[in-house]
Amino acid sequence: MRYFLSDADYPLKYLSCGNLISKQEFLHVRRNFNINVLIMVKEGILYISQEGVNYEVGPNQFVLLRANEEHFGYKPSIGKLSYVWVHFLTNDKMMVATKEKFLKRILDQTLESRLNNLYVIPEYGEIALTQRAPLLFNQLLDLSRQEMIYSSQIIDYALSLLIMEISQEFIEMHYKIRHNISPNIARVMEWIKANYYKSITVKEIANEFGYNADYLSSLFKKTTNTTLTNYINKTRIEISKSLISNYDLSIKEVAYSCGFSDEKYFMKLFKKAESMTPSQYKKAFTRKMINDR
């Protein structure tokens, strides 16, 4: 599989977007034009070919069709097909890297320091369980339908944020692989981040991924050097810090929003992690904001 890299110092150029819904067999037209196309499937399967490679793009998966490369449907969809799409341009010529070449470079510390200046887009991939990318795609669709926006650059930046989210998800996954975290454990970590607000247990997580609870706990600890319970709590505490500093919520509301049913337990874990209580953290952050003005 290929990976597309482009300069992220400037926003991408939005051209158009939409939502295709087909209730019958759909076959993508054969074409080759000078714009990039990102397709994210919501329902059904899109059968599409690019540069001699056939892709079956299913729900919560995406494909990037590169400018000046022929793409076409090699097989009609079966039943209903629904996907969102966006046409866009990059500010520079999109570089192409193969998996082997890119993974070798991504392990290079010098490139790692430059990744925040690049859009890094897999030709084909899955959307993270957090579902941030689909939410950003919906926001892009909403903006495109608004008649009154004070600047067309809003849509450019909305598109850029969507592509950056896809890049971030890819980089996070390969960061975990680099640190010898298996794809299965990485998916468990991703699932926890997407479901932190629920009253989840180790047994429920194990059932979700088809594991025995004891085996998953042992595998997770061996892979990450922390327990599943500690990772769940760490994820919740990190998110609680954002809620405390950005929203006018009570400590009790923050605790419940992060999946803690016991406010006192939340406060105990928070103090252990941050060496201060949630209330002290809130006061310290507020004081910093005042001083920064």
C-alpha positions as CSV (number, residue, x, y, z in Angstrom):
1,M,0.0,0.0,0.0
2,R,1.1,3.6,-0.7
3,Y,1.2,6.6,1.6
4,F,0.7,10.1,0.4
5,L,2.6,13.0,2.0
6,S,2.0,16.7,1.5
7,D,3.1,20.0,3.1
8,A,0.9,20.9,6.1
9,D,2.2,24.4,6.7
10,Y,-0.8,25.7,4.7
11,P,-4.4,24.6,4.5
12,L,-5.6,22.3,1.7
13,K,-7.8,23.7,-1.0
14,Y,-11.4,22.6,-0.8
15,L,-13.3,22.2,-4.0
16,S,-16.6,20.3,-3.4
17,C,-18.1,17.5,-1.2
18,G,-21.2,15.5,-0.9
19,N,-22.9,12.3,0.2
20,L,-23.7,9.5,-2.4
21,I,-26.6,7.2,-1.6
22,S,-27.4,4.3,-3.9
23,K,-30.1,1.8,-3.2
24,Q,-29.2,-0.4,-6.1
25,E,-26.1,-1.6,-7.7
26,F,-23.5,1.2,-8.0
27,L,-20.5,1.1,-10.3
28,H,-18.0,4.0,-10.0
29,V,-17.3,5.7,-13.3
30,R,-13.8,5.4,-14.9
31,R,-12.0,8.7,-14.8
32,N,-8.7,10.5,-14.4
33,F,-8.7,14.1,-13.4
34,N,-6.4,16.6,-11.7
35,I,-7.9,16.7,-8.2
36,N,-7.7,14.4,-5.2
37,V,-10.8,12.6,-3.9
38,L,-11.3,11.3,-0.3
39,I,-14.1,8.8,0.1
40,M,-15.4,7.5,3.4
41,V,-17.9,4.7,3.3
42,K,-20.8,4.8,5.8
43,E,-22.8,1.7,4.6
44,G,-22.3,-1.0,2.0
45,I,-19.1,-1.8,0.1
46,L,-17.5,0.3,-2.6
47,Y,-15.4,-1.7,-5.1
48,I,-12.9,0.7,-6.6
49,S,-9.5,0.3,-8.4
50,Q,-6.6,2.7,-8.6
51,E,-3.2,2.1,-10.2
52,G,-3.9,-1.6,-10.7
53,V,-4.9,-2.2,-7.1
54,N,-8.5,-3.2,-6.2
55,Y,-10.0,-2.0,-3.0
56,E,-13.1,-3.1,-1.1
57,V,-14.0,-0.1,1.0
58,G,-16.5,-1.0,3.7
59,P,-18.2,0.9,6.6
60,N,-15.8,3.1,8.6
61,Q,-13.1,2.7,5.9
62,F,-11.7,5.3,3.5
63,V,-9.8,5.5,0.2
64,L,-7.8,8.4,-1.2
65,L,-7.9,8.7,-5.0
66,R,-4.8,10.6,-6.1
67,A,-4.9,13.4,-8.7
68,N,-3.9,12.4,-12.2
69,E,-4.3,8.7,-11.6
70,E,-7.1,6.7,-13.2
71,H,-9.6,5.1,-10.9
72,F,-12.8,3.2,-11.6
73,G,-15.3,0.8,-10.1
74,Y,-14.2,-2.8,-10.9
75,K,-17.4,-4.4,-9.6
76,P,-20.9,-3.1,-8.8
77,S,-21.9,-2.7,-5.2
78,I,-24.5,-5.1,-3.7
79,G,-27.6,-3.5,-2.1
80,K,-27.4,-0.1,-0.5
81,L,-24.2,2.0,-0.7
82,S,-23.7,5.3,1.2
83,Y,-20.5,7.3,1.3
84,V,-19.3,10.8,1.8
85,W,-16.7,12.3,-0.6
86,V,-14.6,15.5,-0.9
87,H,-12.6,16.9,-3.8
88,F,-9.5,18.9,-2.9
89,L,-6.1,20.1,-4.0
90,T,-2.8,20.2,-2.1
91,N,-0.4,23.1,-2.1
92,D,2.5,21.0,-3.4
93,K,2.9,17.9,-5.4
94,M,1.8,15.0,-3.2
95,M,4.8,12.7,-2.5
96,V,4.3,8.9,-2.6
97,A,5.9,6.4,-0.2
98,T,5.6,2.7,-0.2
99,K,4.9,0.9,3.1
100,E,8.4,-0.4,3.5
101,K,10.1,2.9,2.6
102,F,7.8,4.9,4.7
103,L,8.0,2.7,7.8
104,K,11.8,2.8,7.6
105,R,11.7,6.6,7.5
106,I,9.1,6.9,10.2
107,L,11.5,5.1,12.6
108,D,14.1,7.7,11.8
109,Q,14.1,10.3,14.6
110,T,14.8,13.1,12.1
111,L,11.6,12.5,10.2
112,E,9.6,12.0,13.5
113,S,10.4,15.6,14.3
114,R,9.0,16.7,10.9
115,L,5.8,14.7,11.0
116,N,3.8,17.6,12.5
117,N,4.5,19.6,9.3
118,L,3.1,16.9,7.0
119,Y,-0.2,15.5,6.0
120,V,0.4,11.7,6.0
121,I,-2.5,9.9,4.3
122,P,-2.7,6.1,3.7
123,E,-4.2,5.3,0.3
124,Y,-6.7,3.0,2.2
125,G,-7.5,2.6,5.8
126,E,-9.9,2.2,8.7
127,I,-11.4,5.0,10.8
128,A,-10.4,5.0,14.5
129,L,-13.0,3.9,17.0
130,T,-13.1,7.4,18.4
131,Q,-15.1,8.4,15.2
132,R,-13.5,11.9,15.2
133,A,-12.9,11.7,11.4
134,P,-16.6,11.0,10.5
135,L,-17.6,13.8,12.8
136,L,-15.2,16.2,11.1
137,F,-16.4,15.0,7.7
138,N,-20.0,15.8,8.7
139,Q,-18.9,19.2,9.9
140,L,-17.3,19.8,6.5
141,L,-20.6,18.8,4.7
142,D,-22.6,21.2,7.0
143,L,-20.2,24.1,6.2
144,S,-20.4,23.4,2.5
145,R,-24.2,23.8,2.6
146,Q,-24.2,27.1,4.5
147,E,-24.9,30.1,2.2
148,M,-23.5,32.7,4.7
149,I,-20.0,32.1,5.9
150,Y,-17.7,35.1,6.3
151,S,-14.7,33.4,4.7
152,S,-14.3,30.5,2.2
153,Q,-11.2,29.6,4.1
154,I,-13.3,28.2,6.9
155,I,-14.0,25.2,4.6
156,D,-10.3,24.9,3.7
157,Y,-9.4,24.7,7.3
158,A,-12.2,22.3,8.1
159,L,-10.9,20.0,5.3
160,S,-7.4,20.3,6.6
161,L,-8.5,19.4,10.1
162,L,-10.2,16.3,8.7
163,I,-7.0,15.2,6.8
164,M,-4.9,16.0,9.9
165,E,-7.1,13.7,12.0
166,I,-6.6,10.9,9.5
167,S,-2.9,11.6,9.6
168,Q,-2.9,11.6,13.4
169,E,-4.7,8.3,13.6
170,F,-2.2,6.7,11.3
171,I,0.8,8.1,13.1
172,E,-0.5,7.0,16.5
173,M,-1.1,3.5,15.2
174,H,2.5,3.2,13.9
175,Y,3.9,4.8,17.0
176,K,2.4,1.9,18.9
177,I,3.7,-0.6,16.4
178,R,7.2,1.0,16.8
179,H,7.0,0.4,20.5
180,N,6.1,-3.2,20.0
181,I,2.4,-2.7,20.7
182,S,0.5,-5.3,18.6
183,P,-2.4,-4.1,16.4
184,N,-4.9,-6.0,18.6
185,I,-3.7,-4.3,21.8
186,A,-3.6,-0.9,19.9
187,R,-7.3,-1.5,19.0
188,V,-8.1,-2.2,22.6
189,M,-6.4,1.1,23.6
190,E,-8.3,2.9,20.9
191,W,-11.6,1.4,22.0
192,I,-11.0,2.5,25.6
193,K,-10.4,6.1,24.4
194,A,-13.7,5.9,22.5
195,N,-15.7,4.5,25.4
196,Y,-14.0,6.1,28.5
197,Y,-17.3,7.7,29.6
198,K,-19.0,4.3,30.0
199,S,-18.9,2.1,33.1
200,I,-16.6,-0.4,31.4
201,T,-14.9,-3.4,33.0
202,V,-12.1,-5.6,31.9
203,K,-14.5,-8.5,31.3
204,E,-16.6,-6.3,29.0
205,I,-13.5,-5.2,27.0
206,A,-12.4,-8.8,26.7
207,N,-15.9,-9.8,25.4
208,E,-15.8,-7.0,22.9
209,F,-12.6,-8.3,21.4
210,G,-13.2,-12.1,21.9
211,Y,-10.6,-12.6,24.6
212,N,-10.6,-14.3,27.9
213,A,-10.5,-11.6,30.6
214,D,-7.4,-13.0,32.4
215,Y,-5.6,-13.6,29.2
216,L,-6.3,-10.1,27.9
217,S,-5.2,-8.5,31.2
218,S,-1.9,-10.5,31.1
219,L,-1.3,-9.7,27.4
220,F,-2.0,-6.0,28.0
221,K,0.3,-5.7,31.0
222,K,3.1,-7.6,29.1
223,T,2.7,-5.3,26.1
224,T,2.2,-1.9,27.8
225,N,3.8,-2.4,31.2
226,T,0.5,-1.2,32.8
227,T,-2.7,-2.9,33.7
228,L,-6.0,-2.4,31.8
229,T,-7.6,-0.8,34.8
230,N,-4.7,1.7,35.2
231,Y,-4.9,2.5,31.5
232,I,-8.6,3.1,31.7
233,N,-8.2,5.4,34.7
234,K,-5.2,7.2,33.1
235,T,-7.3,7.9,29.9
236,R,-10.2,9.2,32.0
237,I,-8.0,11.4,34.1
238,E,-6.4,13.0,31.0
239,I,-9.8,13.7,29.6
240,S,-11.0,15.1,32.9
241,K,-8.2,17.6,32.9
242,S,-9.5,18.9,29.6
243,L,-13.0,19.2,30.9
244,I,-11.9,20.9,34.1
245,S,-9.8,23.5,32.2
246,N,-12.2,24.2,29.3
247,Y,-15.7,23.9,30.7
248,D,-17.5,25.3,33.7
249,L,-18.4,22.0,35.2
250,S,-18.5,20.9,38.8
251,I,-16.1,18.2,39.9
252,K,-19.0,15.8,40.3
253,E,-20.1,16.5,36.7
254,V,-16.6,16.0,35.4
255,A,-16.3,12.7,37.3
256,Y,-19.5,11.3,35.9
257,S,-18.7,12.6,32.4
258,C,-15.5,10.5,32.5
259,G,-17.1,7.3,33.6
260,F,-16.5,7.5,37.3
261,S,-19.6,6.6,39.4
262,D,-17.9,7.5,42.6
263,E,-16.8,11.2,42.9
264,K,-14.5,10.5,45.8
265,Y,-12.7,7.7,44.0
266,F,-12.2,10.1,41.0
267,M,-10.7,12.7,43.3
268,K,-8.4,10.1,44.9
269,L,-7.1,9.0,41.5
270,F,-6.7,12.5,40.2
271,K,-4.6,13.6,43.2
272,K,-2.5,10.5,42.8
273,A,-1.8,11.2,39.1
274,E,-1.5,15.0,39.3
275,S,-0.3,15.6,42.9
276,M,-3.2,18.0,43.4
277,T,-7.0,17.8,43.7
278,P,-9.3,18.5,40.8
279,S,-10.3,21.7,42.5
280,Q,-6.7,22.8,42.9
281,Y,-6.0,21.9,39.3
282,K,-9.0,24.1,38.2
283,K,-7.8,27.0,40.3
284,A,-4.2,26.7,39.0
285,F,-5.4,26.6,35.4
286,T,-7.7,29.6,35.9
287,R,-4.8,31.5,37.5
288,K,-2.6,30.7,34.5
289,M,-5.2,31.8,32.0
290,I,-5.5,35.2,33.9
291,N,-1.7,35.6,33.9
292,D,-1.4,34.8,30.3
293,R,-3.8,37.6,29.2
